[in-house]
Amino acid sequence: MNSRHLIDLNDFTTSDWQRLIRLSQDIMDTPQDYFNTCQGKLMATLFYEPSTRTQMSFQSAMLRLGGSVIGFDNPLNSSVSKGESLADTIRIVSGYTDLVTIRHPLEGTAQAAARYSSCPVINAGDGGHLHPTQTLTDLVALTKYKGSLEGLTVGLCGDLKNGRTVHSLLKALSRFSNKFILISTKELALPTYIKDVLNASGCQFEEVYSLEEAIPRLDVLYMTRIQKERFFSEEEYERQKTVYILDRQKMLSARSDLVVLHPLPRVDEITPEVDSDPRALYFEQAKCGMYARMALITCLLRDEAVHYYKELPISRPRNDIKCTNPKCITNHEPSLPHTFRESGGMYICEYCDERIILQ
C-alpha cells in the first residue's frame, strides 16, 4: 500500500516531531483556524480494549477538524465476534474511511494492520509495546510546561515492563540530551530492547527501587499505573499494585518546578490530595492530547503528509521462525507473515520487537 502510517513515533525525524509540536501549539492558540481542515473526511476508531482518553480525544480531534467518525469500542459488537480476522477487518474498514485508528491488547497489531490497510493507520496502543500518540501528547505537554525537551532529568515510575507509554516516551526522549531514572521493582523493570535504545543513544540512565530517594533529583516525574490487565496472575498483581504511591509527603521533597505527568487512568498510584499541587499537570497533559491528535490527523490527511512520514519497512517473510512473545499478534493471526530484522546474531520481530536467538 502507498499509505503513510504512525506505528512508532521513532519512525519520524526529530524535525517532524518539532513541526507537529508547533502545529499542536498553533491549534491550541487558534482552534477556529482549523475547524474545516478535515471536512468530508472519515476516520475509523477500532478499539479492541477499553479506553477513555485516547478514544475520546481522537474522536473529539476529528470532529473539531470538521470530519466524521465511525468504529467500535467493543469488538463483540463487530464481526470480530464471528471470527473475522484482523486482516479482513482492516481491508473492509479501510475501504470505507480515510484514516484508521486502532488499539489492541496484542503487541504488533498496528504494524499488522498497516500491511492490509488502503489508508493511513495510527497506532493507538498495542498491548504493552508502544503508544506513539501518547508520546506525542507527552512531548507537547513537556514543551508547554518545561519549555524544552532537552537537558531534563526524567523519572519514570511504576510498571516499566508493560508500560507502552513508558517505552514510547523513552525512545523519543533518548534523542535529546536527557538523563533517566527508572523507578520500579525488579519484576516490572524496563525491557531489554528499550535499554538497548538508551544505550545506543548514549543517554545516562539508572535503575532504582525507591521513589522517595529519586524524587528530589527530578525535573519530570512520569507516574504509571500497575496494569492489572497485563498480569497473568491476580496474586502477582496484588503484590505489586501498591508499591509506588505518590502522595503529599513525597511531594514535599520534590523541586519547586517539578512537572508530574501520568498517561492516566490512575488507580492508587497518585493520591487525590496531590491534584491540587500546581506541579501536578496530568489533567492538563490529557487536554494536550486532543490538540496533538488534531495536528497528527491534519498532517496525515493532507498532501504534505508525504514530507512527514516514510513507508514501513517490509522484510522477506521467515515463516520458519516463530516469535517467542506469546502476546505478539503473529501468534494469534495465523495468516500473518512472520518478518524479522537481523542484528548481532539475533532476529528481532518487526511486529513486537521481541529478541530471538536461534540455537
C-alpha positions in Angstrom: 0.0 0.0 0.0 1.1 3.6 -0.5 -0.4 5.0 2.7 1.6 6.7 5.4 1.2 5.3 8.9 2.1 6.1 12.5 3.1 2.9 14.2 6.1 4.1 16.2 6.9 7.7 16.7 10.6 6.9 16.3 9.9 6.2 12.6 9.8 10.0 12.2 12.6 12.5 12.3 13.1 14.9 15.2 12.3 17.8 12.9 9.0 16.1 12.0 8.2 15.9 15.8 9.0 19.6 16.2 6.7 20.5 13.3 3.9 18.5 14.8 4.5 20.1 18.2 4.5 23.6 16.7 1.3 22.8 14.9 -0.3 21.5 18.1 0.6 24.7 19.8 -0.9 26.8 17.0 -4.1 24.8 17.1 -4.3 25.4 20.9 -3.9 29.1 20.3 -6.2 29.5 17.3 -8.5 26.4 17.1 -11.0 28.3 14.9 -8.5 28.3 12.1 -8.7 24.5 11.8 -12.4 23.8 12.1 -12.8 22.7 8.5 -9.4 21.2 7.9 -10.8 17.6 7.6 -14.3 18.4 6.2 -15.6 15.5 4.2 -13.0 13.1 5.8 -14.0 10.0 7.7 -11.9 8.3 10.5 -12.5 4.8 12.0 -11.7 4.2 15.6 -11.2 0.4 16.2 -10.8 -0.1 19.9 -10.4 -3.8 20.9 -9.8 -2.9 24.6 -11.2 -0.2 26.9 -10.2 3.5 26.6 -11.4 6.8 27.7 -8.8 9.5 26.9 -7.3 8.0 23.7 -10.5 7.1 22.1 -12.4 10.2 23.0 -9.5 12.6 22.2 -9.2 11.0 18.7 -13.0 11.4 18.2 -13.0 14.9 19.6 -10.0 15.8 17.4 -11.6 14.6 14.2 -15.0 16.2 14.9 -13.3 19.6 15.8 -11.4 19.4 12.5 -14.8 19.1 10.7 -14.5 15.4 9.9 -16.7 12.4 10.9 -16.0 9.2 13.0 -17.2 5.6 12.8 -16.0 2.5 14.6 -16.4 0.3 17.6 -15.2 0.3 21.3 -16.1 -3.3 21.8 -15.1 -6.0 19.3 -18.0 -8.1 20.4 -20.2 -5.6 18.6 -18.5 -6.3 15.3 -17.8 -9.3 13.1 -14.7 -10.0 15.2 -17.1 -11.8 17.4 -17.9 -14.1 14.5 -14.2 -15.0 14.0 -13.3 -12.4 11.4 -9.5 -12.0 11.1 -7.7 -8.7 11.7 -6.6 -8.6 8.1 -10.2 -8.9 6.8 -11.5 -6.3 9.3 -8.8 -3.8 8.2 -9.3 -4.5 4.5 -13.0 -3.7 4.9 -12.9 -0.7 7.2 -10.0 1.0 5.3 -12.2 0.8 2.2 -14.8 2.9 4.0 -12.6 5.5 5.6 -9.7 7.9 5.1 -7.9 7.0 8.3 -7.9 4.0 10.7 -7.0 4.4 14.4 -6.6 1.1 16.2 -6.0 0.0 19.8 -5.5 -3.7 20.6 -4.3 -5.8 23.5 -1.8 -7.8 21.3 1.6 -6.4 20.5 2.4 -5.5 16.9 -1.3 -5.3 15.9 -0.9 -1.8 14.4 2.1 -2.9 12.3 0.0 -5.9 11.1 -3.0 -3.6 10.3 -0.8 -1.3 8.2 0.0 -4.3 5.9 -3.6 -4.6 4.9 -4.9 -1.1 5.0 -5.6 1.1 2.0 -5.5 4.3 4.1 -3.2 5.6 6.9 -3.2 3.6 10.2 -2.5 5.2 13.6 -1.3 3.0 16.5 -3.4 4.0 19.5 -1.7 1.4 21.7 -0.7 -2.2 21.0 -0.6 -4.3 24.2 2.4 -3.4 26.4 4.5 -2.5 23.3 4.1 1.1 22.1 1.7 4.1 22.3 3.1 6.8 20.0 0.2 9.3 20.1 0.5 9.3 23.9 4.2 10.1 23.4 3.3 12.9 21.1 1.0 14.2 23.8 3.8 14.0 26.3 6.2 15.9 24.1 3.6 18.6 23.5 3.0 18.8 27.3 6.7 18.9 28.2 7.4 21.6 25.6 4.5 23.7 27.1 5.3 23.2 30.8 9.2 22.8 30.7 9.9 24.9 27.7 12.3 22.3 26.2 12.8 18.6 25.6 16.5 18.7 26.4 18.6 18.7 29.5 16.0 17.1 31.7 16.3 14.5 34.5 13.2 12.4 33.9 12.0 9.8 36.4 9.6 7.1 35.2 7.9 5.1 37.9 5.7 2.0 38.1 5.1 -0.7 35.6 8.1 -0.1 33.2 7.9 -3.7 31.9 4.4 -3.5 30.4 4.1 0.3 30.2 3.8 1.1 26.4 3.6 4.8 27.2 7.0 4.5 29.0 8.6 2.6 26.1 7.5 5.1 23.6 8.4 8.1 25.7 11.9 6.8 26.4 12.5 6.1 22.8 11.5 9.6 21.9 13.4 11.5 24.7 16.5 9.4 24.1 17.0 11.6 21.0 17.7 14.5 23.3 20.3 15.1 26.0 18.3 13.8 28.9 19.0 11.6 31.9 16.6 8.9 33.0 15.9 7.4 36.4 13.9 4.2 36.1 11.9 3.5 39.3 10.4 0.0 39.5 10.5 -3.3 41.2 12.8 -6.0 39.7 9.7 -7.8 38.3 8.5 -4.7 36.5 11.9 -3.4 35.2 12.3 -1.9 31.7 12.6 -4.5 28.9 16.0 -5.1 27.3 15.0 -3.8 23.9 14.3 -0.3 25.4 17.6 -0.4 27.4 19.3 -1.2 24.1 17.8 2.0 22.7 19.0 4.1 25.6 22.5 2.6 25.4 22.7 3.2 21.7 21.7 6.9 22.2 24.4 7.4 24.9 21.8 8.7 27.4 22.6 8.2 31.0 20.1 6.0 32.9 20.0 4.3 36.3 17.5 1.8 37.8 16.4 2.4 41.3 13.7 0.9 43.6 12.8 3.9 45.8 10.6 6.8 44.6 11.4 8.7 47.9 15.2 8.7 47.1 14.7 9.6 43.4 12.2 12.4 43.6 14.4 15.3 44.8 16.6 14.9 41.7 13.9 15.1 39.1 12.7 17.7 36.6 9.9 15.5 35.4 8.2 12.6 37.2 6.2 10.3 34.9 4.0 8.1 37.1 2.3 5.0 35.6 -0.4 2.6 36.7 0.4 -1.0 37.7 -1.7 -2.5 34.9 -3.9 -5.4 36.1 -4.7 -6.4 32.5 -1.1 -7.2 31.7 -0.6 -9.7 34.5 -1.2 -13.4 34.1 -1.7 -13.8 37.8 -4.1 -12.0 40.2 -1.7 -12.8 43.0 1.3 -11.2 41.3 -0.8 -8.0 40.5 -2.0 -7.7 44.1 1.7 -8.0 45.3 2.9 -5.2 43.0 0.0 -2.7 42.8 0.7 -0.6 45.9 4.5 -0.5 45.8 4.7 3.1 44.4 2.3 5.8 45.6 2.9 9.5 45.1 1.4 11.5 48.0 1.7 14.9 49.5 4.5 13.8 51.8 6.7 12.7 48.9 6.0 16.0 47.0 7.5 17.9 49.9 11.0 16.8 48.9 10.5 17.5 45.2 11.8 20.5 43.3 9.5 23.6 43.1 9.5 23.4 39.3 8.9 19.6 39.1 6.3 18.5 36.5 4.3 15.5 37.4 2.7 13.7 34.4 0.7 10.5 34.1 -0.9 8.9 31.0 -4.0 8.0 33.0 -6.1 6.3 34.1 -4.8 6.3 37.7 -5.9 3.9 40.4 -4.0 4.2 43.7 -0.6 5.4 42.5 -1.3 9.2 42.9 -3.4 10.2 45.9 -6.2 12.8 45.2 -4.5 15.3 47.6 -1.7 15.7 45.0 -4.2 17.0 42.4 -4.3 20.5 44.0 -0.5 20.8 43.8 0.4 23.2 40.9 3.1 20.7 39.8 0.5 18.0 39.1 -0.2 18.6 35.4 -1.7 15.2 34.3 -5.1 16.6 33.6 -3.7 19.4 31.5 -1.5 16.8 29.8 -4.6 14.9 28.8 -6.0 18.0 27.2 -2.8 18.5 25.2 -3.6 15.0 23.8 -6.6 16.3 21.8 -4.5 19.1 20.2 -1.6 16.7 19.5 -4.0 14.3 17.7 -5.6 17.2 15.8 -2.2 18.1 14.5 -1.4 14.5 13.6 -4.7 13.9 11.8 -4.3 17.1 9.9 -0.8 16.1 8.7 -1.8 12.5 7.7 -4.8 13.6 5.7 -3.2 16.5 3.8 -1.0 16.3 0.7 2.1 17.4 2.7 2.0 14.1 4.7 4.5 12.7 2.3 7.1 15.1 3.7 6.5 14.0 7.2 6.3 10.2 7.1 8.1 7.3 5.5 6.9 3.9 4.5 7.1 1.0 6.9 9.9 -1.4 6.2 8.6 -4.8 5.0 11.1 -7.7 5.2 11.0 -11.0 3.5 8.8 -13.4 5.5 10.6 -16.0 7.6 7.8 -18.5 8.5 10.5 -20.9 9.7 11.0 -18.7 12.7 8.3 -18.1 15.4 8.1 -15.1 17.6 8.6 -16.2 21.2 6.4 -13.4 22.6 3.0 -15.1 23.5 1.4 -11.7 23.2 2.7 -11.0 19.7 -0.1 -10.7 17.1 1.7 -13.2 14.9 0.9 -15.9 17.4 -2.8 -15.2 17.2 -3.4 -14.4 13.5 -2.1 -17.5 11.6 -2.2 -15.8 8.2 0.3 -13.1 9.1 3.7 -13.4 7.5 6.5 -13.6 10.2 9.1 -11.0 9.5 12.3 -10.2 11.4 15.2 -7.8 11.4 18.7 -9.4 11.8 21.0 -7.7 14.4 24.1 -9.1 16.1 23.1 -12.7 15.6 19.6 -12.1 16.8 16.3 -12.0 14.9 14.1 -9.1 16.1 10.3 -9.4 15.4 9.2 -6.5 13.2 5.8 -6.5 14.9 6.6 -6.5 18.7 10.5 -6.1 18.9 11.0 -9.5 20.7 14.6 -10.7 20.5 15.0 -14.3 19.3 18.3 -16.2 19.3 18.3 -19.3 17.2 20.1 -22.3 18.7 
